[in-house]
Amino acid sequence: MARILELHLTPKGRVQKPATPEQLKQFKEAFEKALKQNPQVKYKGTFVDKEGVGVCDWEAPNAQAVEKICKGLNLPYDAIVQVEELKM
């Protein structure tokens, strides 16, 4: 498995919080369904500041697997990249 980062840096790609509890519920259900349909992809978490600038952390076979999920859910992002740890 590869480490994949989904980057949200510009206004176009920033993380948007659902406006209502119902929207949040609908998003969570769609997100969980997408993960069940793609068992090779593991969501590790999202880290975001108060302006919506952030990073989502994934484990997946490749960046395209994460991109497929994001596009299917209409999630904005600036880039999805496969990274490796820099050993110091």
N, C-alpha and C positions, 0 to 999 in steps of 0.2 A: 504494500500500500504506500501511496505517496502522500506527502503533506501538501495540502492545497490551501491557499489563502485567497479569500474573496475580499477585494479592496473597495472601500467606499470613501473616496477622498474629495471629489468635487461636488458642487451642489447637485449636479445631475445624478450622481451615484450614491448620495448619502442615504443612510438608513432612515426610513420613515416609520414612525410608530403608528399603529392603527388608531383611528380617531375615537372608536367606540368599543365597548366590551364585546359587542356582537361581531364587529370586524376582526378583533383579536381572536375570538373563538373560531371564526371561519378560516382565518389564516393558519391557526394552529392545526386545525383538522386537515387542511390542504397540504401543509408542510409534512405532517405525520404520514399522510397517504403517499406523498412523493418519496419519502424515505423508505416506506415499506415496499414500494415498487422498485426501488434501487438498493437492495440490501448490501451491495458492495460499497456503498457510500455511507460514511459515518460523520455526522455533524458533531463537532466538539464544542462549539460555543461562539458567541458574538461579543465583541468588545467595542464599545462606542462611547464617544464623548457627548456633551450636551447639545452640540450642533449636528449630530448624526454622522460625524466622521468616524470611521471604524474599520474593523477587520472581522471577518468570519473565518473560523478555523475548521477545516475538514480533513478527513482521511478518505482517499478515493484512489481508484486505479490510475486516474489522470485528471487533468483540469477540465477536460471536455465533459466528464461525468457530472461534475458540479455545475458547469455552465448549463447543461441540459435541465437540471433541476431548477436553477434560478430563472431561466427563460420560461420554463413551464409555469412558474409561479408569478411571472411578471415582476421579479425582484430587480430593482435597479442596482447596478454595480459599475465600477470603473474598470476593473481588471480582475481576472481570475488567473492565478499563477501557481505553478508547482514549484516548491522550494525545498532546499535541503539545509540541514543544520550546518553551520559553519563551525567546525571543531577548532577550538583555540588551545 
